[in-house]
Amino acid sequence: MSKKRPSRPDVDAFGLGHAIWHVANQWERAINEALSDLAINHMQYVMLAAIAQLSEQGDPITQTRVSKASRADVMMTSKTLRLLEERGLVSRNEHPKDTRARSVELTKEGQNIMRKGAKAVQKADESFFGTGGQADKLRKTILAIADSL
């Protein structure tokens, strides 16, 4: 028995934002499925990737910097980093200059999971959005919108 696909949202009735929300939810579901073998979800991967990117800059990484780099809510960042620390994927230590802040780093296991996650996310993105002309146009459009926010 074939699985019937629900009809696409009526853009005229619900608005373009609703259609984007629908696609984003389906995409996140695909990403979480791709990351499931690593026992992390999309938000956890985003935090690991943000820390990896920030670590290339050489400065101590604070929770605030992770939040800004990932464009995630400060509270969500805090909760996610706490969970990643409990799992041994990140360490949070005293900040060398700011006694109010904690320095965040990937552990060796965190680096390993982040690298595997990057491959899984790229593969899932290509499967979901495709590759080539249409996907490249969509990518440029979405990034332009994101950069304007």
C-alpha positions in Angstrom: 0.0 0.0 0.0 1.5 3.3 -1.0 1.7 6.2 1.5 -0.4 9.1 0.3 1.3 12.4 0.5 -0.7 15.2 2.1 -1.5 18.0 -0.3 0.7 21.0 -0.1 -0.4 24.0 2.0 -2.6 26.5 0.2 -0.3 29.5 -0.1 -3.2 31.8 -0.9 -5.1 30.7 2.2 -2.3 30.3 4.7 0.4 32.5 3.3 3.9 31.8 2.0 5.3 31.8 5.6 3.2 28.8 6.4 4.5 26.9 3.3 8.1 27.7 4.4 7.3 26.6 8.0 5.9 23.3 6.6 9.1 22.7 4.5 11.3 23.6 7.4 9.6 21.1 9.7 9.9 18.3 7.1 13.6 19.2 6.6 14.3 19.2 10.3 12.7 15.8 10.6 15.0 14.6 7.8 18.1 16.1 9.5 17.2 14.6 12.9 16.8 11.2 11.2 20.2 11.6 9.6 21.8 12.4 12.9 20.0 9.7 14.9 22.8 7.2 14.6 25.1 9.8 16.3 22.5 10.2 19.1 22.2 13.9 18.6 19.5 16.1 17.2 19.7 19.1 14.9 20.1 21.8 17.6 22.9 19.8 19.2 24.6 19.5 15.9 24.3 23.2 15.3 25.9 24.0 18.7 28.8 21.6 18.0 29.3 23.1 14.5 29.2 26.6 15.9 31.8 25.8 18.5 34.0 24.2 15.9 33.7 27.2 13.7 34.4 29.6 16.5 37.4 27.6 17.7 39.2 28.4 14.4 39.3 32.1 15.5 41.5 31.3 18.5 39.6 33.4 21.1 37.9 31.8 24.1 34.4 30.7 23.2 31.6 31.9 25.4 28.1 30.7 25.5 27.0 34.1 24.2 29.3 33.7 21.2 27.9 30.3 20.5 24.3 31.7 20.7 25.1 34.5 18.3 27.0 32.2 15.9 24.2 29.6 15.8 21.4 32.3 15.8 19.8 30.4 18.6 18.0 31.7 21.7 20.3 32.2 24.7 18.2 29.9 26.9 18.1 27.1 24.2 21.9 27.5 23.9 22.4 27.2 27.6 20.2 24.1 27.9 21.7 22.4 24.8 25.3 23.1 26.0 24.5 21.7 29.4 23.2 18.5 27.8 26.2 18.3 25.5 28.5 18.7 28.5 26.7 15.9 30.3 27.3 13.7 27.3 31.0 14.5 27.2 30.8 16.3 23.9 31.8 19.8 25.2 33.6 21.0 28.2 32.8 24.3 30.0 35.6 25.8 32.1 36.5 29.1 33.7 36.9 31.8 31.2 40.5 33.1 31.3 39.6 36.8 31.4 35.9 37.1 32.4 35.0 35.5 35.8 31.2 35.8 34.9 31.6 33.7 31.7 32.5 30.1 31.0 34.7 29.0 28.1 33.2 26.3 25.9 35.3 23.8 23.9 34.6 20.6 22.0 36.0 17.4 23.5 37.7 14.9 21.3 34.4 12.9 21.2 32.6 16.2 20.4 34.9 16.9 17.5 34.4 13.3 16.2 30.6 13.6 16.4 30.6 17.0 14.8 32.7 15.8 11.8 30.4 12.8 11.3 27.3 15.0 11.8 28.6 17.4 9.1 28.7 14.6 6.6 25.3 13.3 7.6 23.8 16.8 7.4 25.3 17.4 4.0 24.0 14.1 2.6 20.5 14.8 4.1 20.5 18.3 2.6 21.4 17.0 -0.8 18.8 14.3 -0.6 16.1 16.7 0.6 16.9 19.7 -1.6 18.8 18.1 -4.5 21.9 19.4 -6.1 22.7 21.7 -9.0 20.9 24.7 -10.4 17.6 24.7 -8.6 19.2 23.9 -5.2 21.9 26.5 -5.7 19.2 29.2 -6.5 17.2 28.2 -3.5 20.3 28.3 -1.3 21.3 31.8 -2.5 17.7 33.0 -1.9 17.4 31.5 1.6 20.8 32.8 2.6 20.0 36.3 1.3 16.8 36.3 3.4 18.7 35.0 6.5 21.4 37.6 6.1 18.8 40.4 6.0 17.3 39.4 9.3 
